[in-house]
């Protein structure tokens, strides 16, 4: 059958986050998800971890359990729901209860699920016309008291008689219990098989313990323990004796060290004083720390009247334990040993293994029915949560809904007198990807010692200033359940937050640059001063010649330089004042506005462009999502994600704080005025000639015999008599003859 195209269903569309998206509003829309063109899906893949969503529901959608939910799995879930549910409109209501009338009994799976739902209510002793999430969420309550539940585990309640039930408990105690669906410990067929095999092996091993294996009878185990307690120490003593026999001069080194005895180190000294003969006396000369252990070993292993021990007798005694140690190494079935030999013999003799395995088979026969009961939980969870999942996957509508939060919004971060709700759990900083979003992002490491949890978040700031933000700054993060975590900024992706911030950004940068220069110069001067003071102190202490005397000429030069600087500043101000002559107040305002526009305009333009393209997609992509469409966060919507502290206006302010504020305001205004004055001076030098030209009067013209000629101005006319009177009269040349 040919798959339908997206045009075969009448989809409705809406503008969501500045982008046109398909609008899913009905159960019929959900049933046709398979026909929606994949190019129209907002998300193509998302992780199942790190989401604020019901984990079981995500597990049901993630059919291949690979930790990623893809489009095909979403479509398959939608088709299954549309098939087993008759009233599809319940899918968009997000109710906790699924009415029995909504089941599609015409479908085999729907009818089976309806029967299982009724069985669940029967097990719980409830009579209702629908099944709720509370009814299906607790398997222990559903299967409590049932003999069989299809999980292949039998409990004492599965047995028909007390003796068989007690045997199940004994097997669970020896082989390790498995948890049954009813919440009771039980055993599997594998555990039963292994128990009987281990019991047979253990009893066979015990029967192999004959008199030949026990060289010292019932005391063989105690004798071996006593030998092992002193074995290394005795072997060490015989080794020292051999070295003394090889070189008698080494006796002092290999013997007892008096210094060590004085320090109380008795345990580490030789068992006795070594000699070339190599015979250990059992009556005297034994190390007090080892004497009791050696005598206990001798009483259990050596002949009754033995007073000494040489290496040959020692090796002979050790050899007697060879059959016994070999038998111990061949031990099998240690898990069943706690029951005791008599109990194990009775269990093996009675041999009820076949009855136990038959109970397991009876339990497994209900596997399909029990799985169907668990599938009812899947159905109830999906009918409640699937529509919300689609609003975070196909449409991303919950992110733009002021009354809801998206599944990737992990909680709220409080930092620098603001809070942001756009916090996403991430594996770690990825600035190379997140910078494409155009957002200002704080990567924070969150830890909670109380909960024993730690994770990283990407917190997006969409309002306020960023002056106080830096790496290493501490904050507090609250998850969706209200648990608090210590948050520490570990990385920052710097992007504009607002046009207002961009307007002041150049001035703040210049102010920071000037402040850094001043701090650097002050630090250098302080370092030089301290170095000079240290040198003078050292010279005075060492009796060296005193430093050079005060040089009045040098300080005169300094004062001259300071005076020159003051003069230059005065000349600059005079130049500004002279340049402003003849310029009206409104022209000054225009110049100031032009100057500020030239300074802040580029920064504001760049910020405006970036804010228009601020996209959440790259941030989610960095966290394992495959976002298929732009998810813009404009300025207006961004203000709803970040909340700034708002204080009431008060008149009573700390006088000292007010003085500091005034001083800060003065210096900010001074720096800003200085910058503007310099630019105004430059502009005035450019505009002054043009201004003079504009202020000069226009010449007048008149028409003489059809030709336009300049008309002299009245102010420019000079009386003829005055002109002649002022000018000297030269002698006229004589006419030529």
C-alpha positions as CSV (number, residue, x, y, z in Angstrom):
1,X,0.0,0.0,0.0
2,X,1.4,3.4,-1.0
3,X,2.0,5.7,1.9
4,X,-0.1,8.9,1.9
5,X,1.5,12.3,1.5
6,X,1.1,15.2,3.8
7,X,-1.5,16.7,1.5
8,X,-3.9,13.9,2.0
9,X,-5.0,15.2,5.4
10,X,-6.3,18.7,6.1
11,X,-3.7,19.9,8.5
12,X,-4.2,23.1,10.5
13,X,-1.2,25.5,11.0
14,X,-0.3,28.3,13.5
15,X,2.5,30.7,14.1
16,X,4.6,29.3,17.1
17,X,7.7,31.1,18.1
18,X,7.9,33.2,15.0
19,X,7.7,30.1,12.7
20,X,4.7,28.5,11.0
21,X,4.1,25.0,12.4
22,X,1.5,22.3,12.2
23,X,-1.2,22.7,14.8
24,X,-2.1,19.4,16.6
25,X,-5.3,19.9,18.5
26,X,-7.4,16.7,18.1
27,X,-7.1,13.0,18.4
28,X,-7.7,12.8,14.7
29,X,-4.6,14.9,14.1
30,X,-2.6,12.4,16.2
31,X,-4.0,9.4,14.2
32,X,-2.6,11.0,11.0
33,X,0.9,11.8,12.2
34,X,2.3,9.3,9.8
35,X,1.1,11.4,6.9
36,X,2.8,14.6,8.1
37,X,5.8,15.5,6.0
38,X,8.9,15.0,8.1
39,X,10.2,18.4,6.9
40,X,7.4,19.9,9.0
41,X,8.4,18.2,12.3
42,X,10.1,20.6,14.7
43,X,12.2,17.8,16.2
44,X,13.6,14.7,14.5
45,X,15.2,13.1,17.5
46,X,15.6,13.7,21.2
47,X,17.3,12.0,24.1
48,X,15.3,10.2,26.8
49,X,17.7,11.3,29.6
50,X,17.7,14.7,31.2
51,X,14.0,15.5,30.4
52,X,11.4,16.7,32.9
53,X,8.9,14.0,31.8
54,X,7.6,10.7,33.0
55,X,10.5,8.2,32.5
56,X,8.2,5.2,31.9
57,X,6.3,7.0,29.2
58,X,9.6,7.9,27.4
59,X,10.7,4.2,27.7
60,X,7.4,3.1,26.1
61,X,7.9,5.5,23.2
62,X,11.6,4.5,22.8
63,X,10.9,1.1,21.4
64,X,14.4,0.0,20.6
65,X,15.6,1.3,24.0
66,X,18.6,3.1,22.5
67,X,18.1,6.3,24.6
68,X,16.9,8.3,21.5
69,X,13.3,8.9,20.4
70,X,13.0,9.2,16.6
71,X,10.1,10.1,14.3
72,X,9.4,6.5,13.4
73,X,8.9,5.6,17.0
74,X,6.6,8.5,17.6
75,X,4.5,7.5,14.6
76,X,4.4,3.9,15.7
77,X,3.2,4.9,19.1
78,X,0.5,7.2,17.6
79,X,-0.7,4.4,15.3
80,X,-0.9,1.9,18.2
81,X,-2.9,4.3,20.3
82,X,-5.2,5.1,17.5
83,X,-5.9,1.4,17.0
84,X,-6.6,0.2,20.5
85,X,-8.6,3.4,21.6
86,X,-11.9,4.0,20.0
87,X,-12.6,7.5,21.3
88,X,-9.4,9.2,20.2
89,X,-10.3,12.5,21.7
90,X,-9.3,11.2,25.1
91,X,-5.7,11.5,23.9
92,X,-5.8,15.4,24.0
93,X,-7.5,15.6,27.4
94,X,-4.5,14.4,29.4
95,X,-6.6,12.7,32.0
96,X,-5.4,10.2,34.6
97,X,-8.3,7.8,34.0
98,X,-9.1,5.9,30.8
99,X,-12.8,5.0,30.6
100,X,-13.6,1.4,29.6
101,X,-15.9,2.9,26.9
102,X,-12.8,4.3,25.1
103,X,-11.3,0.9,24.5
104,X,-11.7,-0.4,20.9
105,X,-13.1,-3.9,21.5
106,X,-13.3,-4.5,17.7
107,X,-9.5,-4.7,17.7
108,X,-7.9,-7.9,19.2
109,X,-5.3,-5.9,21.2
110,X,-7.9,-3.5,22.4
111,X,-10.2,-6.3,23.6
112,X,-7.2,-8.0,25.3
113,X,-6.2,-4.8,27.1
114,X,-9.8,-4.2,28.2
115,X,-9.9,-7.7,29.8
116,X,-6.5,-7.1,31.5
117,X,-7.7,-3.7,32.8
118,X,-10.8,-5.4,34.4
119,X,-8.5,-8.1,35.8
120,X,-6.3,-5.4,37.4
121,X,-9.3,-3.9,39.1
122,X,-10.4,-7.4,40.2
123,X,-7.0,-8.0,41.8
124,X,-7.2,-4.7,43.6
125,X,-10.7,-5.4,44.7
126,X,-12.1,-2.3,42.9
127,X,-15.3,-1.8,40.9
128,X,-15.1,1.2,38.5
129,X,-16.0,2.0,34.9
130,X,-12.4,3.0,34.0
131,X,-8.8,2.4,35.0
132,X,-6.4,5.1,36.3
133,X,-2.7,5.6,36.4
134,X,-2.8,5.0,40.2
135,X,-4.3,1.5,39.6
136,X,-1.6,0.4,37.1
137,X,1.5,2.1,38.5
138,X,2.1,-0.4,41.4
139,X,2.7,-4.0,40.2
140,X,3.2,-5.1,43.8
141,X,-0.4,-4.1,44.7
142,X,-1.7,-5.7,41.5
143,X,0.0,-9.1,42.0
144,X,0.0,-9.2,45.8
145,X,-1.3,-12.5,47.1
146,X,-1.4,-14.2,43.7
147,X,0.1,-17.7,43.3
148,X,1.3,-17.1,39.8
149,X,1.9,-14.0,37.8
150,X,3.9,-15.0,34.7
151,X,7.4,-13.8,35.7
152,X,8.8,-17.4,36.1
153,X,9.5,-16.9,39.9
154,X,7.7,-18.9,42.5
155,X,7.3,-17.9,46.2
156,X,6.3,-19.8,49.3
157,X,2.7,-18.6,48.4
158,X,2.9,-20.6,45.1
159,X,3.2,-23.9,47.0
160,X,0.1,-25.9,47.9
161,X,1.6,-27.2,51.2
162,X,3.7,-25.7,53.9
163,X,6.7,-28.1,53.6
164,X,7.1,-27.2,49.9
165,X,6.8,-23.5,50.7
166,X,9.5,-23.9,53.4
167,X,11.7,-25.6,50.9
168,X,11.3,-22.7,48.5
169,X,12.4,-20.4,51.3
170,X,15.5,-22.6,52.0
171,X,16.5,-22.6,48.4
172,X,16.1,-18.8,48.2
173,X,18.3,-18.5,51.4
174,X,21.1,-20.6,49.9
175,X,21.1,-19.6,46.2
176,X,20.0,-16.0,46.5
177,X,16.4,-14.8,46.1
178,X,14.8,-13.3,43.1
179,X,12.1,-10.6,43.5
180,X,8.7,-11.7,42.4
181,X,6.2,-9.3,40.8
182,X,4.2,-9.5,44.0
183,X,7.0,-8.0,46.0
184,X,8.0,-11.3,47.7
185,X,11.3,-13.1,47.4
186,X,11.2,-16.3,45.4
187,X,13.3,-18.6,43.3
188,X,13.6,-19.4,39.6
189,X,14.0,-22.7,37.8
190,X,17.7,-22.1,37.4
191,X,18.1,-21.6,41.1
192,X,16.2,-24.8,41.8
193,X,18.4,-26.8,39.4
194,X,21.6,-25.4,40.9
195,X,20.5,-26.1,44.5
196,X,19.9,-29.8,43.9
197,X,23.2,-30.1,41.9
198,X,25.1,-28.4,44.7
199,X,23.5,-30.5,47.4
200,X,24.5,-33.7,45.6
201,X,28.1,-32.5,45.0
202,X,28.5,-31.3,48.6
203,X,27.3,-34.6,50.1
204,X,29.6,-36.6,47.8
205,X,32.5,-34.4,48.9
206,X,31.7,-35.0,52.5
207,X,31.6,-38.8,52.0
208,X,35.1,-38.7,50.4
209,X,36.5,-37.6,53.8
210,X,37.9,-40.9,55.1
211,X,40.5,-41.7,57.9
212,X,43.3,-41.5,55.4
213,X,42.4,-37.9,54.7
214,X,42.5,-36.9,58.4
215,X,46.0,-37.4,59.7
216,X,45.1,-36.1,63.1
217,X,41.5,-37.3,63.3
218,X,38.9,-34.9,64.4
219,X,41.6,-32.4,65.4
220,X,43.0,-32.2,61.9
221,X,41.3,-28.9,61.1
222,X,42.6,-27.4,64.3
223,X,46.1,-28.7,63.7
224,X,46.2,-27.3,60.2
225,X,45.1,-23.9,61.5
226,X,47.8,-24.0,64.2
227,X,50.5,-24.9,61.6
228,X,49.4,-22.1,59.3
229,X,49.6,-19.6,62.1
230,X,53.3,-20.1,62.6
231,X,54.4,-21.6,59.3
232,X,56.0,-18.4,57.9
233,X,57.8,-17.6,61.1
234,X,59.2,-21.1,61.5
235,X,60.4,-21.2,57.9
236,X,62.0,-17.8,58.4
237,X,64.0,-19.1,61.4
238,X,65.3,-22.1,59.6
239,X,66.4,-19.8,56.7
240,X,68.3,-17.6,59.1
241,X,70.0,-20.6,60.6
242,X,71.2,-21.7,57.2
243,X,72.7,-18.3,56.6
244,X,74.6,-18.4,59.9
245,X,75.9,-21.8,59.0
246,X,77.1,-20.4,55.7
247,X,78.7,-17.3,57.3
248,X,79.1,-17.2,61.1
249,X,79.9,-13.5,61.0
250,X,76.3,-12.8,59.8
251,X,74.9,-14.0,63.2
252,X,74.9,-10.5,64.6
253,X,72.9,-9.2,61.6
254,X,70.5,-12.1,61.4
255,X,69.9,-12.4,65.2
256,X,67.8,-10.4,67.6
257,X,68.3,-6.6,67.4
258,X,68.7,-5.1,70.8
259,X,67.8,-1.6,69.5
260,X,64.5,-2.9,68.2
261,X,63.7,-4.6,71.5
262,X,64.3,-1.3,73.3
263,X,61.7,0.3,70.9
264,X,59.2,-2.5,71.8
265,X,59.3,-4.2,68.3
266,X,59.2,-7.8,69.6
267,X,56.8,-9.3,67.1
268,X,59.1,-8.6,64.1
269,X,62.2,-10.3,65.7
270,X,63.3,-13.9,64.9
271,X,61.4,-16.8,66.4
272,X,64.6,-17.5,68.4
273,X,68.3,-16.8,68.3
274,X,69.5,-18.5,65.0
275,X,72.5,-20.9,65.2
276,X,74.4,-23.1,62.8
277,X,72.8,-26.3,64.3
278,X,69.3,-25.2,63.2
279,X,67.5,-27.0,66.1
280,X,64.6,-25.0,67.6
281,X,64.2,-25.5,71.4
282,X,60.7,-25.7,72.6
283,X,61.6,-25.3,76.2
284,X,63.5,-22.0,76.2
285,X,64.7,-19.1,74.0
286,X,61.4,-18.6,72.1
287,X,60.3,-15.1,71.1
288,X,57.6,-14.2,73.8
289,X,55.3,-12.8,71.0
290,X,55.2,-16.2,69.3
291,X,55.8,-18.7,72.2
292,X,52.1,-19.6,72.8
293,X,51.4,-20.2,69.1
294,X,54.5,-22.4,68.7
295,X,53.7,-24.5,71.7
296,X,50.0,-24.9,70.6
297,X,51.2,-26.1,67.2
298,X,53.7,-28.6,68.9
299,X,51.0,-30.0,71.1
300,X,48.7,-30.7,68.1
301,X,51.3,-31.8,65.5
302,X,54.5,-33.1,67.2
303,X,54.9,-36.2,69.4
304,X,53.9,-35.7,73.0
305,X,57.4,-35.6,74.5
306,X,59.0,-33.5,71.8
307,X,61.3,-30.8,73.2
308,X,62.9,-29.5,70.0
309,X,62.1,-29.2,66.3
310,X,64.5,-29.4,63.4
311,X,63.8,-28.7,59.7
312,X,63.4,-32.4,58.8
313,X,60.7,-33.0,61.5
314,X,59.0,-29.8,60.5
315,X,58.8,-30.8,56.8
316,X,57.5,-34.2,57.8
317,X,54.7,-32.7,59.9
318,X,53.8,-30.4,56.9
319,X,53.7,-33.4,54.6
320,X,51.0,-35.2,56.7
321,X,48.5,-32.5,55.7
322,X,48.8,-33.1,51.9
323,X,45.8,-35.4,51.6
324,X,43.7,-33.2,53.8
325,X,44.5,-30.0,51.9
326,X,43.8,-31.7,48.6
327,X,40.4,-32.8,49.9
328,X,39.7,-29.2,51.0
329,X,40.6,-27.9,47.6
330,X,38.1,-30.3,45.9
331,X,35.2,-28.9,47.9
332,X,31.9,-28.3,46.0
333,X,28.5,-27.0,46.9
334,X,29.6,-24.5,49.5
335,X,26.4,-22.5,49.0
336,X,24.2,-25.2,50.5
337,X,26.6,-26.0,53.5
338,X,24.8,-23.7,55.9
339,X,21.7,-26.0,55.9
340,X,23.8,-28.8,57.5
341,X,24.5,-32.3,56.4
342,X,21.4,-33.9,58.0
343,X,19.0,-31.4,56.4
344,X,20.6,-31.7,53.0
345,X,20.4,-35.5,53.1
346,X,16.7,-35.3,54.0
347,X,16.0,-32.8,51.1
348,X,17.9,-34.9,48.6
349,X,16.2,-38.1,49.8
350,X,12.7,-36.5,49.6
351,X,13.5,-35.1,46.1
352,X,10.7,-32.6,45.4
353,X,12.6,-31.0,42.6
354,X,10.1,-32.0,40.0
355,X,7.2,-30.4,41.9
356,X,9.1,-27.1,42.2
357,X,9.8,-27.0,38.5
358,X,6.2,-27.8,37.7
359,X,5.2,-24.7,39.8
360,X,7.6,-22.6,37.7
361,X,5.9,-23.8,34.5
362,X,2.5,-23.0,35.9
363,X,3.7,-19.5,36.6
364,X,5.3,-19.1,33.1
365,X,2.0,-20.1,31.5
366,X,0.6,-16.8,32.6
367,X,3.4,-14.7,31.0
368,X,1.3,-13.3,28.2
369,X,-1.5,-12.4,30.5
370,X,0.8,-10.7,33.0
371,X,2.5,-8.8,30.1
372,X,-0.9,-7.7,29.0
373,X,-1.5,-6.3,32.5
374,X,1.7,-4.3,32.3
375,X,0.7,-3.2,28.8
376,X,-2.4,-1.6,30.3
377,X,0.0,0.7,32.3
378,X,1.6,1.6,29.0
379,X,-1.8,2.5,27.5
380,X,-2.9,4.6,30.5
381,X,0.4,6.5,30.6
382,X,0.5,7.2,26.9
383,X,-3.1,8.4,26.8
384,X,-2.3,10.9,29.6
385,X,1.2,12.0,28.5
386,X,1.5,11.5,24.7
387,X,-0.2,14.7,23.7
388,X,2.1,16.7,25.9
389,X,5.1,14.9,24.4
390,X,3.9,15.9,20.9
391,X,3.7,19.5,22.0
392,X,7.4,19.3,22.9
393,X,8.4,17.3,19.8
394,X,6.3,17.9,16.8
395,X,5.3,21.5,17.6
396,X,7.5,22.8,20.6
397,X,4.3,24.6,21.7
398,X,4.9,24.1,25.5
399,X,8.1,26.2,25.3
400,X,6.1,29.2,24.1
401,X,3.2,28.6,26.5
402,X,3.4,31.0,29.4
403,X,1.4,28.6,31.6
404,X,3.6,25.5,30.9
405,X,7.2,24.6,30.7
406,X,9.0,22.6,28.0
407,X,10.3,19.1,28.9
408,X,13.9,20.3,28.5
409,X,13.5,23.2,31.0
410,X,15.2,21.6,34.1
411,X,14.4,24.3,36.7
412,X,15.3,27.9,37.7
413,X,18.7,29.5,38.3
414,X,19.2,32.5,40.6
415,X,22.2,34.6,39.9
416,X,23.2,38.3,40.1
417,X,19.8,39.6,41.2
418,X,17.8,37.7,38.5
419,X,16.4,34.3,37.8
420,X,16.1,32.4,34.5
421,X,13.7,29.6,33.7
422,X,15.5,28.6,30.5
423,X,17.9,26.0,32.1
424,X,18.8,22.9,30.1
425,X,20.7,19.9,31.4
426,X,23.8,19.3,29.3
427,X,26.8,17.0,29.3
428,X,29.2,19.9,29.4
429,X,30.1,23.2,27.8
430,X,30.1,23.4,24.0
431,X,30.6,27.1,23.2
432,X,31.5,26.3,19.6
433,X,27.9,25.1,19.0
434,X,26.0,27.2,21.5
435,X,27.5,30.4,20.1
436,X,25.4,29.9,16.9
437,X,22.3,30.5,18.9
438,X,23.1,34.1,19.5
439,X,22.2,33.7,23.2
440,X,24.0,34.7,26.3
441,X,24.6,31.3,28.0
442,X,26.0,30.4,31.5
443,X,27.3,26.9,31.8
444,X,27.0,25.9,35.4
445,X,28.1,22.8,37.4
446,X,25.3,21.9,39.9
447,X,25.9,19.7,42.9
448,X,23.8,18.6,45.9
449,X,25.5,16.8,48.7
450,X,22.2,16.1,50.3
451,X,20.8,14.3,47.3
452,X,24.2,13.0,46.1
453,X,23.6,14.4,42.6
454,X,25.6,16.4,40.2
455,X,25.0,17.6,36.6
456,X,25.7,20.5,34.3
457,X,23.2,23.0,33.0
458,X,23.1,25.7,30.2
459,X,21.3,28.7,31.6
460,X,20.2,31.3,29.1
461,X,19.9,34.9,30.2
462,X,17.6,37.0,28.1
463,X,17.4,40.3,30.2
464,X,19.5,42.5,32.4
465,X,23.2,43.5,32.5
466,X,26.2,41.2,32.5
467,X,28.7,43.3,34.3
468,X,28.7,41.1,37.5
469,X,28.9,37.8,35.7
470,X,32.2,35.9,35.4
471,X,33.5,32.3,35.5
472,X,33.7,30.9,39.0
473,X,30.7,32.9,40.3
474,X,28.4,30.9,42.6
475,X,24.7,30.7,42.2
476,X,21.7,28.5,43.4
477,X,19.7,26.2,41.1
478,X,16.3,24.8,41.9
479,X,15.0,21.8,40.0
480,X,11.4,21.3,39.0
481,X,10.7,19.4,42.3
482,X,12.1,22.3,44.4
483,X,15.4,20.7,45.4
484,X,18.3,23.2,45.6
485,X,21.8,22.7,44.2
486,X,25.0,24.7,44.5
487,X,25.7,26.1,41.0
488,X,29.1,27.4,39.8
489,X,29.7,29.1,36.5
490,X,32.2,27.1,34.5
491,X,31.9,28.8,31.1
492,X,30.2,31.7,29.4
493,X,29.0,32.2,25.8
494,X,28.9,36.0,25.4
495,X,26.2,37.4,23.2
496,X,24.0,40.6,23.4
497,X,21.1,40.4,25.8
498,X,19.3,43.7,24.9
499,X,19.7,46.8,22.7
500,X,19.9,48.9,25.9
501,X,22.9,46.9,27.1
502,X,24.5,47.3,23.7
503,X,24.1,51.1,23.9
504,X,26.1,51.4,27.0
505,X,28.6,48.6,26.1
506,X,31.2,50.9,24.3
507,X,31.3,53.4,27.2
508,X,31.7,50.5,29.8
509,X,34.5,49.0,27.7
510,X,36.3,52.4,27.6
511,X,35.8,52.9,31.3
512,X,37.1,49.4,32.0
513,X,40.1,50.0,29.8
514,X,40.9,53.3,31.6
515,X,40.3,51.6,35.0
516,X,42.6,48.7,34.0
517,X,45.3,51.2,32.8
518,X,45.0,53.2,36.1
519,X,45.2,50.0,38.2
520,X,48.2,48.8,36.2
521,X,50.1,52.1,36.5
522,X,49.2,52.3,40.2
523,X,50.4,48.7,40.7
524,X,53.7,49.5,38.9
525,X,54.2,52.7,40.9
526,X,53.5,50.8,44.1
527,X,55.9,48.1,43.2
528,X,58.6,50.6,42.4
529,X,58.0,52.5,45.7
530,X,58.1,49.3,47.7
531,X,61.3,48.2,45.9
532,X,62.9,51.6,46.7
533,X,61.8,51.5,50.3
534,X,63.1,47.9,50.6
535,X,66.5,48.9,49.1
536,X,66.8,51.9,51.3
537,X,66.0,49.8,54.4
538,X,68.5,47.1,53.3
539,X,71.2,49.8,52.7
540,X,70.6,51.3,56.1
541,X,70.7,47.9,57.8
542,X,73.9,46.8,56.0
543,X,75.7,50.1,56.7
544,X,75.9,51.1,53.0
545,X,76.0,54.6,51.7
546,X,72.6,56.4,51.9
547,X,70.5,57.0,48.9
548,X,71.0,60.0,46.6
549,X,70.0,63.3,48.1
550,X,66.8,65.1,47.1
551,X,67.2,66.5,43.6
552,X,65.2,69.8,43.3
553,X,65.8,70.0,39.6
554,X,64.2,66.6,39.0
555,X,61.1,67.6,40.9
556,X,61.0,71.0,39.2
557,X,60.9,69.1,35.9
558,X,58.0,67.0,37.2
559,X,56.1,70.1,38.3
560,X,56.8,71.6,34.9
561,X,55.4,68.5,33.2
562,X,52.3,68.6,35.4
563,X,51.8,72.3,34.6
564,X,52.2,71.6,30.9
565,X,49.6,68.9,31.1
566,X,47.2,71.2,32.9
567,X,47.9,73.8,30.2
568,X,47.1,71.4,27.4
569,X,43.9,70.4,29.1
570,X,43.0,74.1,29.5
571,X,43.9,74.7,25.8
572,X,41.7,71.8,24.7
573,X,38.8,73.2,26.7
574,X,39.4,76.6,25.3
575,X,39.5,75.1,21.9
576,X,36.2,73.4,22.5
577,X,34.7,76.7,23.8
578,X,36.0,78.6,20.8
579,X,34.7,76.0,18.4
580,X,31.3,76.2,20.0
581,X,31.1,80.0,19.4
582,X,28.4,80.8,16.9
583,X,26.7,77.3,17.3
584,X,23.2,77.4,18.7
585,X,22.1,75.1,21.5
586,X,20.0,72.8,19.3
587,X,23.1,72.3,17.0
588,X,25.0,71.2,20.1
589,X,22.3,68.7,20.9
590,X,22.4,67.4,17.4
591,X,26.2,67.1,17.6
592,X,26.0,65.2,20.9
593,X,23.3,62.9,19.5
594,X,25.4,62.3,16.4
595,X,28.5,61.5,18.5
596,X,26.6,59.1,20.7
597,X,25.1,57.4,17.6
598,X,28.5,57.1,16.1
599,X,29.8,55.5,19.3
600,X,26.9,53.2,20.2
601,X,25.3,52.8,16.8
602,X,27.4,49.8,15.5
603,X,27.1,48.0,18.8
604,X,23.3,48.5,18.9
605,X,22.9,47.4,15.2
606,X,24.9,44.2,15.8
607,X,22.8,43.5,19.0
608,X,19.6,44.2,17.1
609,X,20.5,41.8,14.3
610,X,21.6,39.0,16.8
611,X,18.5,39.4,19.0
612,X,16.3,39.0,15.9
613,X,18.1,35.7,15.1
614,X,18.3,34.3,18.7
615,X,17.6,30.6,18.3
616,X,17.2,27.9,20.9
617,X,17.9,25.1,18.3
618,X,21.7,25.1,18.6
619,X,21.5,24.9,22.4
620,X,19.3,21.8,22.1
621,X,21.5,20.4,19.4
622,X,24.4,20.6,21.7
623,X,22.5,18.4,24.2
624,X,21.7,15.6,21.7
625,X,18.5,16.9,20.1
626,X,18.0,17.0,16.4
627,X,16.0,20.2,15.9
628,X,14.5,20.5,12.5
629,X,13.1,24.1,12.6
630,X,14.1,27.5,14.0
631,X,12.9,28.2,17.5
632,X,13.3,31.9,17.9
633,X,13.4,33.7,21.2
634,X,12.6,37.4,20.5
635,X,13.0,40.2,23.0
636,X,9.5,40.3,24.2
637,X,9.4,36.5,24.8
638,X,12.9,36.6,26.3
639,X,11.7,38.9,29.1
640,X,9.3,36.2,30.2
641,X,12.1,33.7,30.6
642,X,14.4,35.9,32.8
643,X,13.0,37.8,35.7
644,X,14.9,40.8,37.2
645,X,14.8,42.0,40.9
646,X,12.4,44.9,41.4
647,X,12.8,47.1,44.4
648,X,10.3,49.7,45.7
649,X,11.3,53.3,45.6
650,X,12.4,54.5,49.0
651,X,13.6,57.9,50.2
652,X,15.6,56.8,53.3
653,X,19.0,55.8,51.9
654,X,22.3,55.3,53.8
655,X,24.2,58.6,53.5
656,X,27.5,56.9,52.9
657,X,25.9,54.8,50.1
658,X,24.4,57.9,48.6
659,X,27.8,59.6,48.6
660,X,29.4,56.7,46.9
661,X,26.6,56.6,44.3
662,X,27.1,60.3,43.6
663,X,30.9,59.8,43.3
664,X,30.3,56.9,40.9
665,X,27.8,59.0,38.9
666,X,30.3,61.9,38.8
667,X,33.1,59.9,37.4
668,X,30.9,58.1,34.9
669,X,29.6,61.5,33.7
670,X,33.1,62.9,33.6
671,X,34.4,60.1,31.5
672,X,31.4,60.3,29.2
673,X,31.7,64.1,28.9
674,X,35.4,63.8,28.1
675,X,34.7,61.3,25.3
676,X,31.9,63.4,23.9
677,X,34.0,66.7,24.2
678,X,36.8,65.2,22.2
679,X,34.5,64.0,19.5
680,X,32.6,67.4,19.5
681,X,35.9,69.2,19.2
682,X,36.8,67.2,16.1
683,X,33.4,67.7,14.6
684,X,33.5,71.4,15.3
685,X,36.8,71.8,13.5
686,X,35.1,70.1,10.5
687,X,31.8,72.0,10.7
688,X,33.0,75.5,11.6
689,X,34.0,76.5,8.0
690,X,30.7,75.2,6.8
691,X,28.9,77.0,9.5
692,X,30.6,80.4,8.7
693,X,29.8,79.9,5.1
694,X,26.1,79.3,5.9
695,X,26.0,82.3,8.2
696,X,27.5,84.8,5.6
697,X,24.8,87.0,3.7
698,X,23.9,86.0,0.2
699,X,24.9,88.4,-2.6
700,X,22.2,90.5,-4.4
701,X,21.8,90.6,-8.1
702,X,20.1,92.9,-10.6
703,X,19.3,92.8,-14.3
704,X,21.0,95.4,-16.5
705,X,20.0,95.4,-20.2
706,X,19.0,91.7,-19.9
707,X,22.2,90.7,-18.1
708,X,22.3,89.6,-14.4
709,X,25.1,91.5,-12.5
710,X,26.1,91.7,-8.9
711,X,24.6,94.6,-7.0
712,X,27.0,96.2,-4.5
713,X,25.7,96.2,-1.0
714,X,25.0,99.4,0.8
715,X,27.3,98.4,3.7
716,X,30.1,97.8,1.3
717,X,29.9,101.2,-0.5
718,X,32.6,103.7,0.4
719,X,32.2,107.5,-0.1
720,X,34.2,108.8,-2.9
721,X,35.5,111.8,-0.9
722,X,36.7,109.6,1.9
723,X,38.4,107.2,-0.4
724,X,40.2,110.0,-2.2
725,X,41.1,111.8,1.0
726,X,42.6,108.7,2.4
727,X,44.7,107.8,-0.6
728,X,47.8,109.9,-1.6
729,X,47.5,111.8,-4.9
730,X,50.3,111.0,-7.3
731,X,51.7,113.6,-9.8
732,X,50.3,113.2,-13.3
733,X,52.9,112.6,-15.9
734,X,53.6,115.4,-18.3
735,X,52.2,115.0,-21.7
736,X,54.6,114.0,-24.4
737,X,55.4,116.4,-27.0
